[in-house]
Amino acid sequence: MALQLGALRDALEAAGAPADKAQKAAEEAAGYENRLAGVESGLRLLKWMVGFNIALTAGVLAKLLH
């Protein structure tokens, strides 16, 4: 069984969706959640890289203009 969101599956089944379709939808939603977590971690790294670059550039400019 693939990773799935149990609360979503239960909610879909309570809303009247067949169990097999609710399970597939919950698995697909969990896959998107995993992909978004990867994007968020990559974005966090990029923010640190840009911040470091700005700080380094400001330091170089301060050294040149001083």
N, C-alpha and C positions, 0 to 999 in steps of 0.2 A: 504494500500500500504506500502510495506517495504521500508526501507531506500535505496536510490539509488543515484548514481552519475549522475546528469542530463547532464553534459557536455559529459560524455562517452556515455550515451544513445543517445544524439543528434548526436554525431559523428558516432555512429554505424548506426543510421537510415540514415544519409547523405551518408554513404558508401554503402547503399543498403540493409541493414539487415531489416528483417520484424520487425515491432514495438514491437510485443510480445517477440520475441527473444532478441531484443535490451534491452528491459526492464528487462528481466530475467538476462542478462549478467551484466547490470549495478547494479542490486541488489546483485548479487554474488560478484562483485568486491568491493562493499561497505562493504560487510560482511568481506572480507579479510582485507580491510583497518582498520576496527574496531578491528580485531584480532591483527593486527600488532601494533596498538596503545597500546593495552594491553601489548604486549610483550615489547615494548619500555619502558613503565612505569615500568614494573617489572625489566628490565635491569638497569634502572636508580637507582632504590632502591638497587639492588645488588652492583652496583658500589660504592654507598655511604657506604654500609655495609663493603665491602672489604677495602675501604680507611680508615674507622674507625678502622678496625681490624689491618691493617698495622701500623697505628699511635699508637695504644695501645700496640702492640707487640714491636715496636721500643722504646716506653717509658719504658716498663718493662725491656727490654734488656739494655737500658741505665742505668737504676737504678741498675740492677744486676752487671754490669761491672764497675760501678763507684765507 
